[in-house]
Amino acid sequence: MNAAGYAKSVDHVRKLAQVPLTTHIVVGGITCAAQEGNTGGTNFVQVGNDFFNSLGLPNKGKEWLRSNLPEMCNIAIDTGKKLVVNISGGTPQEYVDLGVVAHEGGADIVELNLSCPNKFGPGGKQSDMFAFDVAAMDMLKVLWRERLGTKIETWWKLSPYANPMERVRIAQFLYTTDAARVTLCNTFPNARPRDKDSKLLVTAKNTNGRAGLSGEGLRIISQINVEHFRELLPTRIGINGAGGIDSGTVLEEYRQLGCDGMQVAGAFMINEDVSVLHDIAAQWADNYFPVEAEA
Ligand SMILES: Cc1cc2nc3c(=O)[nH]c(=O)nc-3n(C[C@H](O)[C@H](O)[C@H](O)COP(=O)(O)O)c2cc1C
């Protein structure tokens, strides 16, 4: 499936629905208020096989989602795919408010984005991430359970953690939730790509050149997280792998590590070419899908 960050319009969902080999369409990220994200300069670049984005969640907000979600869900249903809404709240209550809109609009799944590193305020002040704050995630869990229970399947999207004991603490917390899957991982924070003259490539206002790293540079870090979390989590919690998936071979690597789903962002988003999603899945199917020998 596509990873969050691309589908911000009904037209985008229509394009994703036409990709034959994907099973889910991920819409968003959506925040409560409409916002422009980080503008006023470059906010997404490719360097070699790495991607650096500092989009900062540009999107049309909760009311747009309320008005357009039923149509997007119908498009997904018509093509036999599940519709996932990726949401990002500033507070636990905002997550719940967005979750209610996603549920009422007919989405199959909500993905809680707890790990966007590209939220910058005036003067470059960076927001904290829920994924590093168990107390905040616990508050979200309680409010979510009160309002939504298990009415809608929920995925928790996490950061690429470096500290193994932090992964243990997060996994212990996830045991207490109704998470159906975790998505591993969001981008690695605060990369500062430069050109050959050391000039910063990300120039959007308030970012100070900082961006989330994804693509090949994130791949091994994501895979370390996938492998460790697979050991730590109960089997009832599945894993979506994300990070540097750009071929059927890499898709298979994630599958072998125990992933139930795989998400692709940079490789197709850089040129907004959804056929890349099909090519990756087709390459996997050709090389790894076990076909019974004909009698
Ligand atoms: C341009 C861009 C925008 C993104 N926006 C979001 C977002 O809105 N919500 C989210 O949860 N993740 C977002 N991500 C993170 C991706 O969904 C994904 O987790 C990450 O990029 C790793 O995948 P990749 O290596 O295939 O790019 C974004 C990534 C990119 C490159």
The ligand as a MOL file (V3000), in Angstrom:
LIG
                    3D

  0  0  0     0  0            999 V3000
M  V30 BEGIN CTAB
M  V30 COUNTS 31 33 0 0 0
M  V30 BEGIN ATOM
M  V30 1 C 6.7090 13.5880 1.3410 0
M  V30 2 C 6.3720 12.7440 2.5420 0
M  V30 3 C 5.2550 13.0580 3.3110 0
M  V30 4 C 4.9130 12.2720 4.4150 0
M  V30 5 N 3.7930 12.5800 5.1340 0
M  V30 6 C 3.3900 11.7540 6.1370 0
M  V30 7 C 2.1550 11.9640 6.8150 0
M  V30 8 O 1.3920 12.8810 6.5090 0
M  V30 9 N 1.8300 11.1160 7.8350 0
M  V30 10 C 2.6390 10.0610 8.1850 0
M  V30 11 O 2.2800 9.2980 9.0970 0
M  V30 12 N 3.8000 9.8290 7.5460 0
M  V30 13 C 4.1900 10.6350 6.5350 0
M  V30 14 N 5.3540 10.3740 5.8610 0
M  V30 15 C 6.1830 9.1990 6.2470 0
M  V30 16 C 5.9100 8.0180 5.3270 0
M  V30 17 O 4.5430 7.6470 5.3940 0
M  V30 18 C 6.8170 6.8050 5.6480 0
M  V30 19 O 6.5550 6.3530 6.9610 0
M  V30 20 C 8.2960 7.1150 5.5330 0
M  V30 21 O 8.5530 8.0650 4.5330 0
M  V30 22 C 9.1240 5.8640 5.2090 0
M  V30 23 O 8.8180 5.3730 3.9390 0
M  V30 24 P 9.7580 5.6000 2.6170 0
M  V30 25 O 11.1580 5.2150 3.0060 0
M  V30 26 O 9.1400 4.6950 1.6000 0
M  V30 27 O 9.6660 7.0450 2.2370 0
M  V30 28 C 5.7260 11.1500 4.7550 0
M  V30 29 C 6.8420 10.8460 3.9600 0
M  V30 30 C 7.1690 11.6120 2.8640 0
M  V30 31 C 8.3710 11.2290 2.0310 0
M  V30 END ATOM
M  V30 BEGIN BOND
M  V30 1 1 1 2
M  V30 2 1 2 3
M  V30 3 2 2 30
M  V30 4 2 3 4
M  V30 5 1 4 5
M  V30 6 1 4 28
M  V30 7 2 5 6
M  V30 8 1 6 7
M  V30 9 1 6 13
M  V30 10 2 7 8
M  V30 11 1 7 9
M  V30 12 1 9 10
M  V30 13 2 10 11
M  V30 14 1 10 12
M  V30 15 2 12 13
M  V30 16 1 13 14
M  V30 17 1 14 15
M  V30 18 1 14 28
M  V30 19 1 15 16
M  V30 20 1 16 17
M  V30 21 1 16 18
M  V30 22 1 18 19
M  V30 23 1 18 20
M  V30 24 1 20 21
M  V30 25 1 20 22
M  V30 26 1 22 23
M  V30 27 1 23 24
M  V30 28 2 24 25
M  V30 29 1 24 26
M  V30 30 1 24 27
M  V30 31 2 28 29
M  V30 32 1 29 30
M  V30 33 1 30 31
M  V30 END BOND
M  V30 END CTAB
M  END
